[in-house]
Amino acid sequence: MKRFNSLTEVRHELTAGTTTCRQLVEYYLDNIEKKNGQLNAFLEVWADEARQQAEAVDAKLAAGTAGKLAGMVIGLKDVLAYKDHALQSSSHILDGFKSLFTGTAVQRLLDEDAILIGRQNCDEFAMGASNETSYFGPARNEIDPERVPGGSSGGSAVAVQADMCLASIGSDTGGSVRQPAAFCGVVGLKPTYSRVSRYGLIAYASSFDQIGPITRSVEDAALLLEVMAGPDEFDSTVSHEPVPAYSQLLEPKAHYRVGYIRDTVERPGLAPDIKQAMETTIELLRGQGHVVDAVDFPYLDYIVPSYYILTTAEASSNLGRYDGVKYGYRAPDATDLESLYKKSRSQGFGQEVQRRILLGTFVLSADYYDAYYTKAQRVRRLIKEQTDELLRQYDFLILPTAPTTAFRIGENTKDALAMYLADIFTVQASLAGVPAISVPVGHDAQGLPIGLQVLSGAFREADMLAFAKHLTESVNLASKEAVNESSDDTEEYF
């Protein structure tokens, strides 16, 4: 069976009768069996359930009653609740825990006949930029298994990259969908904060977390957002803004006003190949008649510090519930209640999670609350206001998704600051609460994927998705033309 790049391709084959959902599931299960031992993308595979779901969807297709996602085989990041299935956030402290309910986003996928195939590896409690903090070991990049897939939704991105499922559902707090999508050469979407219900998502930082899809096409990302978004009685923070038919609104406008943050392109730490890809894309857009301007954003150096102060503060509160008493891991050598708490948490949480809990507890302490937490909230407001102002002047902002391509496993694990700086270009959208999408725009000299990020105003996902689709098509066309020109030159030479 061929590799499918979108649900449209799958549905064409299903309609033609050349494949069935059951055959699709067997195809992906076969790929998982061949590849997962090396890539460690899936922690658990629901083979029999996926087969049963596939047969049920085949029956619905035959009857003409199938939902929007019939034929889409999806994996779930290990932070999303699915009733009676293991849910661990890739952490030792949730050993043996099974979800008692299904989260809203997951239920909406099932209601539209998506087929769920398994639980995917991630950084522990979604805290990381490389998928190396997982209790189950790192997921690995298919292009070079000695390199990271990005994080925290690393397993989810690799599963799509390696054709182990058509799409994955991850979570994005500060770039955890977009950065691994860039490292793996796929599409990653973070919706506007509150666009998708967080009911059933294990919390890391509640004022940042958003559920988002990882796909092989912008069209599939649009369709998945269309299905998952919207009001939910179980989440009081979710927006009641109407949900457009994103998948039907992908026709771009003739001309856009696009801004790019000057400092992101001129930054010394930006890899030369990524800088070249950005400059090439800018010239491509200008050549199509779009207005593309360099803009200044004076708070770039304050983005990462304010983000980590705020998210660790929220994490220290959210992770207080994991104490070894009601569920999950319980220290076997505890002697009293106090030692039960201390030993269960110190043995159950990994080093990075412990670091962030301690940082968060510190910045929330009475002596330092105003010096750090309050100040970071003020900076967040400035970042949001400046970002919103730029997005009133321009339809979109474009910037690199990450300053480098996928780095080697172990390369940054001993330097927490270097790891945190991997988020420097993704956290702006998270702090501002605006939507962002990462799309592939080529490869570096080593053949590693490069991602470019598009930001738009809040709840303007429809415009952003249409532009992202136009951008990917334009980049692909330009790449093919360059290859053809190169071939012509070679033939002429000989």
Phi, psi and omega in degrees: 000141182283162174284130178263139180255353179199161177294330177303317178296319179297312183296327177299316180291321179296317180295321180287346180080014181273351173207170176229165177299323179297319178293324176299313180299317179297323178298312181290323177297322178295319178295320178299316181297322182284325192251333191291333179300326179270321188271338176057040181278321181258133174270334182206137179243128182262066190298308184295319179296318180297321178297317180295317177299318182298317179295322178295320179290322176302319179295320178293320178298318179296328181272352180077024183242013185288152181278181185298332186255014179302125181098353179266119179262123192234142171253152182245129172301146185285044172225005186249128186285129177222114191309133178067017176242149181301143179216110187233351186052033180051040183234146176294330187290345177252027177308129174080359183279135174240141183292141179269355181206169176254130179295158185300311182300317180294318180297322179293328174296314180297321181297334179258019171071029168292152178251118183266126190251342180172174181258134191249145181297149177203170171297146183304124183052032177062025181254095179161164181237019185212355185066023179266350181269359180299139175297336184266011180089165185287145163283159186233148181285130183296325182296321177213100184298351175273001179247157181283158174266001188091173182204168008272347183275046186295313179299323180294319180290318180297321181300321178285316179303316186269009176062041175264351171196164182281327182210160174230155173247120180242192175227148184230113177259314178222018182136010190288349170260318187287315184294314176294329176299319179295315181295334184254001176074033178233186183260133178228127185243127168253115179287170170307140176302129180090358180291324180241136180301139176264005179295119183098005175256124176297126188281136167252292177228106194295335180270007179237323190304135171215142175276136180209156182271152170240124188220178175263354181214152176295324180302317180291323177298318179297317181294318180295321177296318179304320182285318188277332188287162171121169183302154180208124182293345181269355181227107183287348181266355184284148183283149175258012175301141178303148180260111178293162173279077188308320184293344180259004186239040187260012177277119183283160173282165182292323184220141177232158168257119186237134175248147171231137183286116186308316186291337179287329180275327184266002184294133183301327183282356181284128180300137183305321181292327178288319176301317179297319179297320177297312182297320178297318180294319178300315180292325177298315180293319178297321179296338178272000178097004177281148174277122179232114184241146169283135179232157179260139175228101192286354187253014185302321181287348180260354185295306184295313178301314181294321179300313184287331173295312184289316183289324178291326176298314180292324179295321181298329176281312184296327185270004177294339183286344182268095189233003179082006184266304189270326185200167177079201185291136175233125183301127182286342185256018179287144182246339177208182186297317181296316180291330176299312178300308186296312184289320180297317182286321181287329178275330186276325179271144175282174186298317183292321178294318177299318179302315183288326175296316180295317177300315181295319178296322179297310185288344176266355182292156187303321184285339187238000183304309181288325183291329184243297188296310181297318180295320179295325177295323178294319178295321178301319178298317178297317180297316180297313182297318180292319178296315179299321180296316178297324182280353168275329180278330183233152177293321183214158165248138174240144179199162178300150175285321181217154181286342179224169167276184185304126180267170184286148176299130181089351185294323184243006186293333181270357181234092184300324181295318178298321179293317181296325181289349174295341181267005193301330182264347183264335187285343179301313180296326180290317178295324182275346180075017183262160180283154178208150179222139175255130178234149179285137181229029177127194183223157176274186184297339180266004180082014180270139185296149175243134179248144174241140187252139175241128175247144174224175179294160181305134178064021176253037179300325182301312178296316182297318181293320178298317179292319180297320177296315177300319182295314181295320179295320180294316180296316180297318179296315179298322180294317179295318179297321179295320179295317179296318178297320179296320179294318179298318180297322181294315179299319181296321181297316183278000000 
